[in-house]
């Protein structure tokens, strides 16, 4: 097989396990096939830069410290869509051609892109436009890509949220408080659900199941009647107010403005304090869930995904996304992977499990 030059980039929000992917891609591509792997810096922004921001990966990425390191050594970006790139005057321009030209300047034969649904969709558009052989690897702490049972970063985010509940519970009991923990979950409540079960939450609020404060108050009352002096509430950041309003904040202005979730925890805490008279405290984990040392499952998953992505390129396959299904790595068409979001099933196993152990969803 002729030697290849492949590009590798991370795109979208960072998460734990990305460096395990980078390590595995280089180890397999270089060690098994003798290929050159170019690490592209800061996602598509690196391909737009002139000169192109990329570096030839070498054996320094093979160290076991890469498995333990959070974030991504290549850098990433979750803003600046190349098809509508924001300008200082508030306008947008199409810079997709610059990205494709950057790919050509690196003389690459194929590209491995690690990202969530939005990033992968953009990369696929670029690949189709530029005739680029693309293999995608899913990473999202929200775990909401429908074609894979698990995405890189999810397990570590759940562990972080569970540890937060472990720390909050003794303080809640010591001070007779209702502790509200706001966790990430842009479009789905998977982190809140899994961490809530593992961390012994009393109430889990997720966007997939409508809630009412009357039902939440009823749960708190039932706990008090059983002699409990505290409660733990987990809420996903994308949960709406009781009347259906989203709570978001705006960063920047004009075409560069971004809207992010955040604040529902304080809303829930304030409402519970007013309605029930309970002493409440709110903790917002935020980006703590993205960083830190990757849990073993994220290291293993990242390694398996990286190896399979290289094998797909070796087999001449592209426009595929690697995925985890039935305890093994598979690959699926990228389009099918990004078309269906995997939100929490309101009657699925984990929701049934939570209800079975007495957790309320406020419904």
NUKE-611566 format. One record per residue: chain; x, y, z of N, C-alpha, C in turn. Coordinates in steps of 0.05 Angstrom, whole numbers, plus 5000, padded with zeros to 4 digits. Example, Ala and Ser with C-alpha at 12.3 -4.5 7.8 and 13.67 -1.06 7.14 Angstrom:
BEGIN
 ch  n_X  n_Y  n_Z ca_X ca_Y ca_Z  c_X  c_Y  c_Z
  A 5264 4886 5156 5246 4910 5156 5264 4934 5156
  A 5257 4955 5142 5273 4979 5143 5258 5001 5157
END
This chain:
BEGIN
 ch  n_X  n_Y  n_Z ca_X ca_Y ca_Z  c_X  c_Y  c_Z
  A 5017 4976 5000 5000 5000 5000 5018 5025 5000
  A 5011 5044 4982 5027 5068 4980 5024 5084 5006
  A 5046 5098 5014 5045 5114 5038 5025 5137 5034
  A 5012 5144 5055 4992 5166 5054 5000 5188 5074
  A 4989 5212 5068 4990 5234 5087 4961 5239 5095
  A 4955 5236 5121 4928 5241 5130 4928 5264 5150
  A 4907 5279 5149 4903 5301 5168 4886 5293 5191
  A 4890 5305 5214 4874 5299 5238 4868 5325 5252
  A 4842 5330 5258 4835 5354 5273 4813 5348 5293
  A 4812 5365 5313 4790 5365 5333 4774 5390 5329
  A 4748 5388 5331 4730 5410 5327 4707 5410 5347
  A 4696 5434 5352 4675 5436 5372 4686 5439 5400
  A 4669 5436 5420 4678 5438 5447 4697 5416 5455
  A 4716 5421 5472 4735 5401 5480 4721 5381 5500
  A 4734 5359 5504 4724 5340 5524 4747 5321 5531
  A 4743 5304 5551 4763 5285 5559 4763 5262 5539
  A 4787 5252 5532 4790 5230 5514 4800 5236 5486
  A 4801 5262 5479 4810 5270 5452 4839 5263 5447
  A 4856 5266 5467 4884 5260 5463 4889 5230 5460
  A 4871 5213 5471 4873 5184 5467 4868 5178 5438
  A 4849 5193 5425 4844 5189 5396 4869 5197 5380
  A 4879 5220 5386 4903 5230 5372 4926 5209 5374
  A 4930 5200 5397 4951 5180 5402 4947 5155 5386
  A 4922 5145 5386 4915 5120 5371 4918 5123 5341
  A 4908 5146 5331 4910 5151 5302 4939 5150 5293
  A 4956 5165 5308 4984 5166 5300 4997 5139 5303
  A 4992 5125 5326 5005 5100 5331 4999 5080 5309
  A 4973 5078 5301 4965 5058 5281 4974 5067 5253
  A 4969 5092 5246 4976 5101 5219 5006 5100 5214
  A 5022 5109 5233 5050 5110 5230 5063 5083 5234
  A 5056 5070 5257 5069 5045 5264 5061 5021 5246
  A 5036 5020 5238 5026 4997 5222 5029 5002 5192
  A 5023 5027 5183 5022 5032 5154 5045 5049 5145
  A 5060 5062 5163 5081 5079 5155 5072 5106 5143
  A 5048 5115 5151 5037 5140 5140 5047 5164 5156
  A 5045 5187 5144 5050 5212 5157 5023 5223 5167
  A 5023 5232 5192 4998 5244 5203 5004 5273 5210
  A 4988 5291 5197 4990 5319 5202 4968 5328 5222
  A 4977 5338 5244 4958 5348 5264 4951 5377 5257
  A 4926 5382 5251 4916 5409 5244 4907 5424 5269
  A 4918 5447 5273 4912 5462 5298 4886 5478 5296
  A 4872 5478 5318 4848 5494 5322 4826 5488 5301
  A 4823 5463 5294 4801 5455 5276 4803 5468 5249
  A 4780 5475 5238 4780 5487 5211 4794 5514 5211
  A 4796 5527 5234 4810 5553 5235 4839 5549 5226
  A 4851 5526 5233 4879 5521 5225 4882 5518 5195
  A 4861 5508 5182 4862 5505 5153 4857 5531 5139
  A 4843 5550 5152 4839 5576 5141 4863 5595 5144
  A 4879 5589 5164 4902 5607 5169 4923 5605 5147
  A 4938 5626 5143 4959 5626 5123 4984 5638 5136
  A 5006 5622 5139 5007 5594 5130 4989 5576 5146
  A 4982 5553 5135 4965 5534 5148 4977 5526 5175
  A 4961 5525 5196 4971 5518 5222 4969 5487 5226
  A 4991 5474 5222 4991 5444 5224 5019 5436 5231
  A 5021 5412 5243 5047 5401 5251 5047 5371 5246
  A 5070 5361 5237 5073 5333 5233 5076 5319 5260
  A 5058 5301 5266 5059 5287 5291 5082 5267 5291
  A 5094 5263 5315 5116 5245 5317 5112 5228 5343
  A 5133 5213 5350 5130 5194 5371 5125 5206 5399
  A 5127 5232 5401 5122 5244 5427 5093 5240 5435
  A 5075 5236 5416 5047 5232 5423 5041 5204 5432
  A 5061 5186 5430 5056 5158 5438 5058 5154 5468
  A 5068 5174 5483 5071 5171 5512 5045 5166 5526
  A 5046 5150 5548 5022 5144 5562 5010 5168 5576
  A 5026 5190 5578 5014 5214 5589 4992 5226 5572
  A 4993 5219 5546 4972 5229 5528 4945 5217 5536
  A 4944 5193 5546 4919 5180 5554 4907 5195 5578
  A 4924 5206 5594 4915 5218 5619 4908 5248 5617
  A 4916 5259 5594 4914 5288 5591 4887 5296 5579
  A 4874 5315 5593 4848 5325 5583 4852 5345 5560
  A 4829 5354 5549 4830 5373 5527 4841 5360 5502
  A 4853 5377 5485 4865 5367 5460 4891 5382 5454
  A 4912 5368 5449 4938 5381 5444 4938 5396 5418
  A 4918 5390 5400 4916 5404 5375 4900 5430 5377
  A 4886 5435 5399 4869 5458 5400 4843 5453 5384
  A 4823 5469 5390 4797 5465 5376 4783 5491 5374
  A 4761 5491 5360 4744 5515 5358 4715 5507 5356
  A 4697 5522 5369 4668 5517 5366 4654 5541 5356
  A 4668 5558 5341 4656 5582 5329 4669 5587 5302
  A 4656 5604 5286 4668 5610 5260 4662 5590 5239
  A 4636 5585 5233 4628 5567 5212 4641 5577 5186
  A 4657 5560 5172 4671 5570 5148 4651 5578 5126
  A 4627 5568 5126 4608 5575 5105 4594 5602 5111
  A 4597 5611 5135 4586 5637 5143 4604 5649 5165
  A 4628 5656 5156 4649 5664 5175 4644 5693 5183
  A 4642 5699 5210 4636 5726 5219 4659 5745 5214
  A 4652 5769 5206 4672 5791 5202 4669 5812 5224
  A 4689 5829 5227 4688 5849 5248 4665 5869 5245
  A 4655 5873 5220 4634 5892 5216 4606 5880 5219
  A 4605 5854 5228 4580 5841 5232 4570 5825 5209
  A 4583 5827 5186 4575 5811 5163 4587 5783 5164
  A 4579 5766 5146 4591 5740 5144 4600 5734 5115
  A 4621 5718 5112 4631 5711 5086 4635 5681 5085
  A 4634 5670 5060 4638 5642 5056 4669 5637 5053
  A 4681 5623 5072 4709 5618 5071 4715 5588 5068
  A 4695 5573 5059 4698 5544 5055 4721 5538 5036
  A 4723 5555 5015 4745 5551 4996 4772 5553 5008
  A 4775 5570 5028 4801 5573 5042 4808 5548 5057
  A 4787 5536 5070 4792 5511 5085 4801 5489 5065
  A 4787 5486 5043 4794 5465 5023 4822 5470 5012
  A 4828 5496 5007 4855 5502 4996 4876 5495 5017
  A 4870 5500 5042 4889 5492 5064 4894 5462 5064
  A 4873 5447 5060 4876 5418 5058 4895 5411 5035
  A 4891 5424 5013 4907 5418 4989 4937 5426 4994
  A 4941 5448 5008 4968 5457 5013 4984 5437 5029
  A 4970 5422 5047 4983 5402 5063 4988 5376 5048
  A 4977 5375 5023 4980 5351 5006 4970 5326 5020
  A 4946 5328 5031 4934 5306 5046 4918 5287 5028
  A 4918 5262 5035 4902 5242 5021 4875 5238 5034
  A 4873 5244 5059 4848 5239 5074 4848 5256 5099
  A 4824 5258 5111 4822 5274 5136 4805 5259 5156
  A 4815 5259 5181 4799 5248 5203 4791 5272 5220
  A 4765 5275 5223 4754 5297 5239 4740 5287 5264
  A 4747 5298 5287 4735 5290 5312 4717 5312 5321
  A 4691 5307 5324 4672 5329 5331 4645 5318 5339
  A 4627 5337 5346 4600 5331 5351 4583 5334 5326
  A 4557 5333 5329 4540 5333 5305 4543 5358 5288
  A 4545 5381 5300 4548 5406 5285 4575 5407 5270
  A 4596 5400 5284 4623 5400 5272 4625 5380 5249
  A 4614 5356 5254 4616 5335 5233 4599 5343 5209
  A 4576 5356 5213 4560 5365 5190 4576 5385 5173
  A 4589 5404 5186 4605 5424 5171 4628 5410 5156
  A 4642 5392 5170 4664 5378 5157 4655 5362 5133
  A 4631 5350 5135 4621 5334 5112 4615 5353 5089
  A 4603 5376 5094 4598 5395 5072 4624 5403 5059
  A 4645 5408 5074 4670 5415 5063 4682 5392 5047
  A 4679 5368 5057 4690 5344 5043 4677 5340 5016
  A 4650 5344 5016 4635 5340 4990 4644 5362 4970
  A 4646 5387 4980 4653 5409 4963 4681 5406 4952
  A 4699 5396 4969 4727 5395 4961 4737 5368 4952
  A 4719 5348 4951 4727 5321 4943 4747 5309 4962
  A 4742 5314 4988 4761 5304 5009 4750 5278 5020
  A 4768 5258 5023 4761 5233 5036 4760 5238 5066
  A 4736 5237 5078 4732 5244 5106 4723 5220 5122
  A 4735 5215 5146 4725 5196 5165 4720 5212 5191
  A 4697 5209 5203 4690 5224 5227 4690 5207 5252
  A 4698 5219 5275 4698 5206 5301 4680 5223 5319
  A 4660 5210 5332 4641 5226 5349 4652 5232 5377
  A 4650 5257 5384 4657 5265 5411 4636 5286 5420
  A 4623 5280 5441 4605 5300 5454 4598 5290 5481
  A 4601 5307 5501 4594 5300 5528 4564 5296 5531
  A 4549 5307 5513 4520 5304 5514 4511 5277 5505
  A 4528 5262 5491 4521 5235 5482 4496 5233 5466
  A 4492 5253 5449 4466 5255 5435 4467 5249 5405
  A 4489 5236 5396 4490 5227 5368 4477 5200 5366
  A 4457 5198 5349 4440 5175 5348 4453 5149 5338
  A 4474 5151 5323 4485 5127 5310 4505 5112 5328
  A 4511 5123 5351 4531 5110 5369 4520 5109 5397
  A 4524 5087 5411 4515 5084 5438 4531 5100 5457
  A 4555 5108 5450 4573 5123 5467 4590 5141 5451
  A 4594 5166 5461 4612 5185 5448 4634 5192 5468
  A 4657 5200 5457 4680 5207 5473 4673 5231 5491
  A 4680 5230 5516 4676 5252 5534 4652 5248 5553
  A 4633 5232 5545 4609 5229 5561 4615 5216 5589
  A 4630 5195 5589 4635 5180 5614 4649 5198 5635
  A 4668 5213 5626 4682 5231 5644 4664 5253 5655
  A 4647 5264 5638 4628 5284 5646 4609 5273 5667
  A 4599 5248 5663 4582 5236 5683 4596 5231 5709
  A 4621 5222 5708 4637 5218 5732 4640 5244 5747
  A 4645 5266 5733 4649 5292 5746 4623 5301 5760
  A 4600 5298 5746 4575 5305 5758 4567 5288 5781
  A 4574 5262 5779 4568 5244 5802 4585 5251 5826
  A 4611 5257 5821 4628 5265 5843 4618 5291 5857
  A 4606 5309 5841 4595 5333 5852 4572 5327 5871
  A 4555 5308 5863 4533 5300 5881 4544 5286 5906
  A 4565 5271 5903 4577 5258 5926 4587 5279 5946
  A 4597 5301 5936 4607 5322 5953 4585 5339 5965
  A 4564 5343 5949 4542 5360 5959 4524 5346 5980
  A 4522 5320 5978 4503 5306 5997 4509 5311 6026
  A 4535 5308 6035 4540 5312 6064 4533 5341 6073
  A 4539 5360 6056 4533 5388 6063 4503 5393 6064
  A 4489 5381 6045 4460 5383 6045 4448 5372 6071
  A 4457 5349 6079 4447 5336 6103 4455 5351 6128
  A 4479 5362 6128 4489 5377 6152 4473 5403 6156
  A 4464 5416 6135 4451 5441 6137 4421 5441 6130
  A 4410 5417 6126 4382 5414 6120 4374 5431 6095
  A 4388 5426 6074 4384 5442 6050 4375 5426 6026
  A 4364 5440 6006 4359 5428 5980 4382 5438 5962
  A 4397 5419 5952 4420 5425 5935 4412 5421 5906
  A 4415 5442 5890 4409 5441 5861 4435 5441 5846
  A 4439 5420 5829 4463 5417 5813 4455 5420 5784
  A 4466 5441 5771 4461 5445 5742 4484 5433 5726
  A 4477 5415 5708 4498 5401 5692 4493 5408 5663
  A 4513 5402 5646 4511 5407 5617 4491 5388 5604
  A 4484 5394 5580 4464 5379 5565 4449 5397 5547
  A 4462 5405 5524 4451 5425 5506 4424 5417 5494
  A 4422 5392 5486 4398 5382 5472 4387 5357 5485
  A 4401 5346 5504 4392 5321 5516 4399 5320 5546
  A 4385 5303 5561 4390 5301 5589 4405 5277 5598
  A 4423 5266 5581 4437 5242 5588 4455 5245 5612
  A 4470 5267 5614 4488 5271 5637 4472 5272 5663
  A 4451 5289 5662 4434 5292 5686 4422 5265 5695
  A 4413 5250 5676 4400 5224 5682 4420 5204 5694
  A 4442 5201 5680 4461 5181 5690 4474 5189 5716
  A 4482 5214 5719 4494 5223 5743 4473 5223 5766
  A 4449 5230 5760 4428 5231 5780 4423 5203 5792
  A 4423 5183 5775 4420 5155 5785 4444 5147 5802
  A 4468 5152 5790 4493 5143 5804 4498 5159 5830
  A 4489 5184 5830 4495 5201 5853 4472 5203 5874
  A 4451 5187 5870 4430 5186 5889 4413 5211 5890
  A 4408 5223 5867 4391 5247 5867 4362 5239 5874
  A 4347 5259 5885 4319 5255 5891 4301 5264 5868
  A 4311 5284 5854 4296 5296 5831 4315 5300 5808
  A 4307 5292 5784 4322 5297 5760 4304 5312 5740
  A 4313 5335 5731 4297 5350 5712 4313 5350 5685
  A 4300 5340 5664 4313 5338 5638 4293 5350 5617
  A 4304 5359 5594 4287 5372 5574 4266 5353 5561
  A 4272 5327 5563 4254 5308 5550 4228 5302 5566
  A 4227 5310 5591 4204 5304 5608 4194 5330 5620
  A 4171 5340 5613 4160 5365 5624 4156 5362 5655
  A 4160 5383 5669 4158 5383 5698 4139 5405 5708
  A 4131 5403 5732 4116 5424 5745 4127 5427 5773
  A 4126 5452 5784 4136 5456 5811 4118 5443 5831
  A 4092 5439 5825 4074 5425 5843 4084 5397 5848
  A 4093 5383 5826 4103 5356 5829 4130 5355 5843
  A 4146 5375 5838 4172 5376 5852 4168 5381 5882
  A 4150 5399 5888 4144 5405 5916 4132 5380 5930
  A 4116 5365 5916 4104 5341 5927 4126 5321 5934
  A 4146 5319 5918 4169 5301 5924 4184 5310 5949
  A 4189 5336 5950 4203 5347 5974 4187 5342 5999
  A 4160 5346 5998 4143 5341 6021 4144 5312 6029
  A 4143 5294 6009 4144 5265 6015 4170 5258 6029
  A 4192 5270 6021 4218 5265 6034 4218 5274 6063
  A 4207 5298 6068 4206 5308 6095 4189 5290 6113
  A 4167 5280 6102 4149 5263 6118 4163 5237 6125
  A 4182 5229 6109 4198 5205 6115 4221 5210 6134
  A 4224 5235 6143 4244 5243 6162 4270 5253 6149
  A 4270 5257 6123 4294 5267 6109 4295 5297 6111
  A 4318 5308 6118 4321 5337 6121 4335 5351 6098
  A 4339 5336 6076 4353 5348 6053 4343 5335 6028
  A 4351 5347 6005 4345 5335 5979 4366 5343 5959
  A 4370 5326 5939 4388 5332 5917 4373 5333 5891
  A 4376 5356 5877 4362 5360 5851 4383 5364 5829
  A 4381 5349 5808 4398 5352 5785 4382 5363 5762
  A 4392 5383 5748 4377 5395 5726 4396 5399 5702
  A 4387 5391 5679 4403 5395 5654 4400 5424 5646
  A 4422 5435 5635 4422 5464 5629 4401 5472 5609
  A 4391 5454 5592 4372 5461 5571 4343 5459 5580
  A 4339 5452 5605 4311 5451 5616 4300 5479 5615
  A 4274 5481 5608 4261 5507 5606 4248 5514 5632
  A 4239 5539 5635 4223 5547 5658 4196 5533 5657
  A 4181 5534 5678 4156 5520 5679 4137 5528 5657
  A 4139 5553 5648 4122 5563 5627 4134 5560 5599
  A 4157 5546 5597 4168 5539 5571 4188 5558 5560
  A 4200 5575 5576 4220 5594 5566 4249 5583 5570
  A 4266 5587 5550 4294 5579 5553 4309 5601 5568
  A 4328 5592 5584 4345 5612 5598 4373 5610 5585
  A 4381 5631 5572 4407 5632 5558 4421 5658 5564
  A 4446 5659 5558 4462 5684 5560 4475 5689 5533
  A 4480 5714 5527 4492 5722 5501 4521 5731 5506
  A 4539 5721 5490 4567 5728 5492 4575 5741 5465
  A 4588 5765 5467 4596 5779 5443 4572 5794 5430
  A 4577 5804 5406 4556 5819 5392 4557 5815 5363
  A 4537 5824 5349 4536 5822 5320 4537 5794 5310
  A 4551 5790 5288 4553 5763 5276 4569 5744 5294
  A 4585 5755 5312 4601 5738 5330 4587 5731 5356
  A 4563 5740 5359 4548 5734 5384 4542 5704 5386
  A 4544 5694 5409 4537 5666 5414 4518 5664 5437
  A 4499 5646 5435 4479 5642 5456 4484 5615 5470
  A 4487 5615 5496 4493 5591 5510 4472 5587 5533
  A 4467 5562 5539 4449 5557 5562 4464 5563 5588
  A 4449 5567 5609 4460 5572 5635 4442 5590 5651
  A 4436 5581 5675 4419 5596 5693 4394 5582 5702
  A 4388 5559 5690 4363 5545 5698 4366 5534 5727
  A 4390 5528 5735 4394 5519 5763 4386 5540 5783
  A 4394 5565 5778 4388 5587 5796 4358 5592 5796
  A 4345 5590 5772 4316 5593 5770 4302 5572 5787
  A 4310 5547 5784 4298 5525 5799 4302 5530 5829
  A 4326 5536 5837 4332 5540 5865 4316 5563 5877
  A 4314 5585 5863 4299 5608 5873 4269 5602 5876
  A 4258 5588 5856 4230 5581 5856 4224 5562 5879
  A 4241 5542 5883 4236 5523 5905 4238 5537 5932
  A 4257 5556 5935 4259 5570 5960 4234 5586 5966
  A 4223 5599 5945 4200 5616 5948 4175 5599 5953
  A 4172 5578 5937 4147 5562 5939 4146 5544 5963
  A 4169 5532 5970 4168 5512 5992 4180 5521 6018
  A 4194 5544 6017 4207 5554 6041 4233 5539 6047
  A 4242 5522 6029 4266 5506 6034 4291 5524 6031
  A 4311 5519 6046 4336 5532 6043 4351 5519 6019
  A 4356 5533 5998 4368 5521 5974 4395 5533 5969
  A 4412 5517 5956 4438 5526 5946 4441 5514 5918
  A 4454 5529 5900 4456 5521 5872 4486 5519 5865
  A 4493 5497 5851 4520 5493 5841 4517 5489 5811
  A 4533 5505 5796 4533 5502 5766 4561 5491 5759
  A 4561 5466 5748 4587 5454 5742 4600 5466 5718
  A 4585 5472 5697 4596 5485 5673 4618 5469 5661
  A 4640 5483 5654 4662 5471 5639 4679 5451 5655
  A 4674 5449 5681 4687 5429 5697 4682 5401 5685
  A 4659 5398 5673 4651 5372 5662 4667 5365 5637
  A 4678 5385 5623 4693 5380 5599 4723 5373 5604
  A 4733 5383 5626 4762 5380 5630 4768 5357 5649
  A 4793 5357 5658 4801 5336 5677 4812 5311 5664
  A 4822 5293 5680 4833 5268 5671 4812 5250 5660
  A 4815 5240 5636 4794 5223 5624 4790 5197 5640
  A 4765 5189 5643 4759 5163 5656 4769 5140 5637
  A 4774 5117 5648 4784 5095 5632 4767 5089 5607
  A 4740 5091 5609 4723 5084 5586 4728 5104 5564
  A 4732 5129 5570 4737 5149 5549 4765 5144 5536
  A 4784 5135 5551 4810 5128 5540 4808 5104 5521
  A 4794 5084 5530 4791 5060 5513 4775 5066 5488
  A 4752 5080 5492 4735 5086 5469 4751 5103 5448
  A 4765 5123 5458 4781 5140 5440 4802 5124 5425
  A 4814 5106 5438 4835 5089 5425 4822 5071 5404
  A 4800 5059 5411 4786 5041 5392 4776 5057 5367
  A 4765 5080 5372 4755 5097 5350 4778 5106 5332
  A 4801 5114 5343 4824 5123 5327 4835 5101 5309
  A 4837 5077 5320 4848 5054 5304 4828 5048 5282
  A 4802 5047 5287 4783 5040 5267 4782 5061 5245
  A 4785 5086 5252 4784 5107 5232 4807 5104 5212
  A 4831 5097 5222 4854 5092 5204 4849 5068 5187
  A 4837 5047 5198 4831 5024 5182 4811 5030 5159
  A 4792 5048 5164 4773 5055 5143 4788 5069 5120
  A 4806 5087 5127 4822 5100 5105 4838 5080 5090
  A 4850 5061 5104 4866 5040 5091 4850 5023 5072
  A 4824 5020 5079 4806 5004 5063 4793 5020 5040
  A 4801 5045 5038 4790 5063 5017 4762 5072 5022
  A 4753 5072 5048 4726 5080 5055 4726 5109 5066
  A 4706 5124 5058 4704 5151 5068 4675 5158 5071
  A 4670 5183 5080 4642 5191 5087 4630 5172 5107
  A 4646 5163 5126 4637 5144 5146 4644 5156 5174
  A 4627 5149 5194 4633 5156 5221 4636 5131 5237
  A 4656 5129 5254 4659 5106 5271 4639 5109 5294
  A 4631 5086 5305 4610 5086 5325 4614 5062 5343
  A 4601 5063 5366 4602 5041 5385 4575 5028 5387
  A 4574 5002 5382 4548 4988 5383 4553 4959 5391
  A 4537 4949 5410 4538 4921 5418 4566 4913 5426
  A 4580 4930 5441 4606 4924 5452 4628 4922 5431
  A 4625 4936 5408 4646 4936 5388 4644 4961 5371
  A 4666 4967 5357 4667 4990 5340 4655 4982 5313
  A 4638 4999 5302 4627 4996 5276 4631 5022 5261
  A 4621 5024 5236 4621 5050 5223 4595 5052 5207
  A 4586 5077 5205 4560 5083 5192 4564 5107 5174
  A 4546 5110 5154 4547 5134 5138 4545 5160 5155
  A 4561 5179 5149 4560 5204 5165 4533 5217 5165
  A 4520 5217 5142 4494 5230 5140 4474 5217 5159
  A 4473 5191 5161 4454 5178 5179 4461 5183 5208
  A 4487 5187 5213 4496 5192 5241 4487 5220 5251
  A 4487 5240 5233 4481 5267 5242 4452 5274 5239
  A 4436 5257 5225 4408 5264 5221 4391 5258 5245
  A 4398 5238 5261 4381 5230 5283 4395 5235 5310
  A 4384 5253 5326 4394 5258 5352 4384 5237 5372
  A 4401 5230 5391 4393 5210 5411 4387 5224 5437
  A 4363 5233 5440 4354 5245 5466 4346 5223 5485
  A 4341 5230 5510 4333 5211 5530 4305 5200 5523
  A 4302 5174 5523 4276 5161 5519 4260 5163 5545
  A 4238 5177 5545 4223 5180 5570 4212 5154 5582
  A 4211 5133 5565 4202 5107 5576 4225 5086 5573
  A 4249 5096 5570 4272 5078 5567 4281 5066 5593
  A 4302 5049 5591 4311 5034 5614 4321 5052 5637
  A 4336 5072 5631 4347 5089 5653 4325 5105 5666
  A 4306 5115 5651 4284 5129 5664 4268 5110 5681
  A 4263 5086 5672 4249 5066 5688 4264 5059 5713
  A 4291 5058 5710 4308 5052 5733 4306 5074 5754
  A 4308 5099 5744 4306 5121 5763 4279 5122 5777
  A 4258 5118 5763 4231 5118 5776 4229 5094 5795
  A 4241 5072 5787 4240 5048 5804 4253 5051 5831
  A 4274 5068 5832 4287 5073 5858 4277 5098 5872
  A 4255 5109 5861 4242 5131 5875 4249 5159 5867
  A 4264 5162 5845 4272 5188 5835 4248 5201 5821
  A 4243 5226 5825 4222 5241 5812 4233 5257 5789
  A 4217 5258 5767 4224 5275 5744 4206 5300 5744
  A 4192 5305 5766 4176 5329 5767 4151 5328 5750
  A 4143 5304 5741 4120 5302 5724 4097 5288 5739
END
